[in-house]
Amino acid sequence: MSRVLITGGSGFIGTNLVERFLSRGDEVVNLDVAAPRHPGHAAHWRRVDILDAAALQSTVASFAPEVVLHMAARTDLGGASVADYLVNTVGVSNVITALKPLRSLSLVIFASSMLVCRIGYRPRSEDDYAPTTAYGSSKVEGELRVRDEAGDMFPWIVLRPTSIWGPWFGSPYRDFFTAVDRGWYVHPWGRQIQRNYGFVLNSAHQIARLVDMCGGGLLRRSVYLADYEPIELKSWACQIQRELGAHRIREVPLAVFQAAAKAGDLLKTLGVGRFPMNSFRLNNLLTDCLLDIGPLEQTVGALPYDMPAAVALTCRWMKTDEGRR
């Protein structure tokens, strides 16, 4: 049994990590400003803002964790600049400072994001960055702070989650399942779009394996977190459609998407509210996102869920009381 501290354990991935480590018999504390999504996790929650350095240090010192999973972050794309994402930058520094006095640490995992590089860009090295959003830039700064401030003080790994989905998820990936369920999702005619996505219970398994191995050969590295086999977007949508008993996925010509994107761009310049399509979203939709998951696969090994099983489990969860909220 280990003492596991999870920041952001009330979030989507964090909720699944709390559940995973509790199920193993570990002692788990969740530090988050928000109450847990899972009602069974209330006893393990401490309301702590990682931007409150004093409160963070006090809580960390009293728990003396052996494993830290730093998942807390602002993850939306609505910020105008890196300054809007202090939890992703200053928050990282505060966590590192709070951990410095500890001598019990076997592994610290810092969650970053695949958006440290634009969609479709394959970095040449771990410090090759190409962000296109303020959020992505904040995650770049977070990674740099880990390298500069944590150094070799304790064993750490930076994980870059790709698009992670599954039980307890919210926007935007819950929205995709909802769109398929209601018959709103349409696919570009004849286009095969490949993506490295990750099923959250596979992600929790991968992280637990890294903890058991004290990081294996990935210490002080930045690696992508995803399932090993890419998802083909239409096949994934069709699998969801079948599990939910929804209408068949329709395909429409690319020209329709392009016209909708132009309309969305115009409405944005006119200050009109959100429109479901614009050029930025269309480019992201059409661009393959294939990343190097090899280092994680070589270290962790086989995953417990394939895509059909993962979709079936997620769709069943969506029909539970928690999934309907």
HUJOLIN-V461566 format. One record per residue. RES is the residue in one letter. SS is DSSP state (H for helix, E for strand, C for the rest). PHI is phi as a letter, one per 40 degrees, with the letter a starting at -180 (NA if undefined). BURIAL is b if it has 24 or more other ideal C-beta (glycine too) atoms within 12 Angstrom, else e. Layout:
RES&SS&PHI&BURIAL / RES&SS&PHI&BURIAL
This chain:
M&C&NA&e / S&C&b&b / R&E&c&b / V&E&b&b / L&E&b&b / I&E&b&b / T&E&c&b / G&C&g&b / G&C&c&b / S&C&c&b / G&C&c&b / F&H&c&b / I&H&c&b / G&H&d&b / T&H&c&b / N&H&c&b / L&H&c&b / V&H&d&b / E&H&c&b / R&H&c&b / F&H&c&b / L&H&c&b / S&H&c&e / R&C&c&e / G&C&g&e / D&C&c&b / E&E&c&e / V&E&b&b / V&E&b&b / N&E&b&b / L&E&b&b / D&E&a&b / V&C&c&b / A&C&b&b / A&C&c&e / P&C&c&b / R&C&c&b / H&C&c&b / P&H&c&e / G&H&c&e / H&H&c&b / A&H&d&e / A&H&c&e / H&H&b&b / W&E&c&b / R&E&b&b / R&E&c&e / V&C&b&b / D&C&c&b / I&C&c&b / L&C&c&b / D&C&c&b / A&H&d&e / A&H&c&e / A&H&c&e / L&H&c&b / Q&H&c&e / S&H&c&e / T&H&c&b / V&H&c&b / A&H&c&e / S&H&c&e / F&H&c&b / A&C&f&e / P&C&c&b / E&C&c&b / V&E&b&b / V&E&b&b / L&E&b&b / H&E&c&b / M&C&b&b / A&C&c&b / A&C&a&b / R&C&c&b / T&C&b&b / D&C&c&e / L&C&b&b / G&C&c&e / G&C&c&e / A&C&c&e / S&C&a&e / V&H&d&b / A&H&c&e / D&H&c&e / Y&H&b&b / L&H&c&b / V&H&c&b / N&H&c&b / T&H&b&b / V&H&c&b / G&H&d&b / V&H&c&b / S&H&c&b / N&H&c&b / V&H&c&b / I&H&d&b / T&H&c&e / A&H&c&b / L&H&c&b / K&C&d&e / P&C&c&e / L&C&c&b / R&C&b&e / S&C&b&e / L&C&c&b / S&C&c&b / L&E&a&b / V&E&b&b / I&E&b&b / F&E&b&b / A&E&c&b / S&C&b&b / S&C&a&b / M&H&c&b / L&H&c&b / V&H&c&b / C&E&b&b / R&C&c&b / I&C&d&b / G&C&g&e / Y&C&c&e / R&C&b&e / P&C&c&b / R&C&c&e / S&C&a&e / E&C&c&b / D&C&b&e / D&C&c&e / Y&C&b&b / A&E&a&e / P&C&c&b / T&C&b&e / T&C&b&b / A&H&c&b / Y&H&d&b / G&H&d&b / S&H&c&b / S&H&c&b / K&H&c&b / V&H&d&b / E&H&c&b / G&H&c&b / E&H&c&b / L&H&c&b / R&H&c&b / V&H&c&b / R&H&c&b / D&H&c&e / E&H&c&b / A&H&c&b / G&C&f&e / D&C&b&e / M&C&c&e / F&C&a&b / P&C&c&b / W&E&a&b / I&E&b&b / V&E&b&b / L&E&b&b / R&E&b&b / P&E&c&b / T&C&c&b / S&E&c&b / I&E&b&b / W&E&a&b / G&C&h&b / P&C&d&b / W&C&g&b / F&C&c&b / G&C&b&b / S&C&c&e / P&C&c&e / Y&H&c&b / R&H&c&b / D&H&c&e / F&H&c&b / F&H&c&b / T&H&c&b / A&H&c&b / V&H&c&b / D&H&c&b / R&C&c&e / G&C&g&e / W&C&c&e / Y&C&c&b / V&E&b&b / H&E&b&b / P&E&c&b / W&C&d&e / G&C&g&e / R&C&c&e / Q&C&b&e / I&C&b&b / Q&E&b&e / R&E&b&b / N&C&c&b / Y&E&b&b / G&E&b&b / F&E&c&b / V&H&c&b / L&H&c&b / N&H&c&b / S&H&c&b / A&H&c&b / H&H&c&b / Q&H&c&b / I&H&c&b / A&H&c&b / R&H&c&b / L&H&c&b / V&H&c&b / D&H&c&e / M&C&c&b / C&C&f&e / G&C&g&b / G&H&f&b / G&H&c&e / L&H&b&b / L&C&d&b / R&C&f&b / R&C&b&b / S&E&b&b / V&E&b&b / Y&E&c&b / L&E&b&b / A&C&a&b / D&C&c&b / Y&C&c&b / E&C&c&b / P&C&c&b / I&E&c&b / E&E&c&e / L&H&d&b / K&H&c&b / S&H&c&e / W&H&c&b / A&H&c&b / C&H&c&b / Q&H&c&b / I&H&c&b / Q&H&d&b / R&H&c&e / E&H&c&b / L&H&c&b / G&C&g&e / A&C&c&b / H&C&c&e / R&C&c&e / I&C&c&b / R&E&c&e / E&E&b&e / V&E&b&e / P&C&d&e / L&H&d&e / A&H&d&e / V&H&c&e / F&H&c&b / Q&H&c&e / A&H&c&e / A&H&c&b / A&H&c&b / K&H&c&e / A&H&c&e / G&H&c&b / D&H&c&e / L&H&c&e / L&H&c&e / K&H&c&e / T&H&c&e / L&C&c&e / G&C&g&e / V&C&c&e / G&C&d&e / R&C&d&e / F&C&b&e / P&C&c&e / M&C&a&b / N&C&a&b / S&H&c&e / F&H&c&e / R&H&c&e / L&H&c&b / N&H&c&e / N&H&c&b / L&H&c&b / L&H&c&b / T&C&c&e / D&C&c&e / C&E&b&b / L&C&b&b / L&C&b&b / D&C&c&b / I&C&c&b / G&H&d&e / P&H&d&b / L&H&c&b / E&H&c&b / Q&H&c&e / T&H&c&b / V&H&c&b / G&C&g&e / A&C&c&e / L&C&b&b / P&C&c&e / Y&C&b&b / D&C&c&e / M&H&c&b / P&H&c&e / A&H&c&e / A&H&c&b / V&H&c&b / A&H&c&e / L&H&c&b / T&H&c&b / C&H&c&b / R&H&c&e / W&H&c&b / M&H&c&b / K&C&c&e / T&C&c&e / D&H&c&e / E&H&c&e / G&H&c&b / R&H&c&e / R&C&c&e
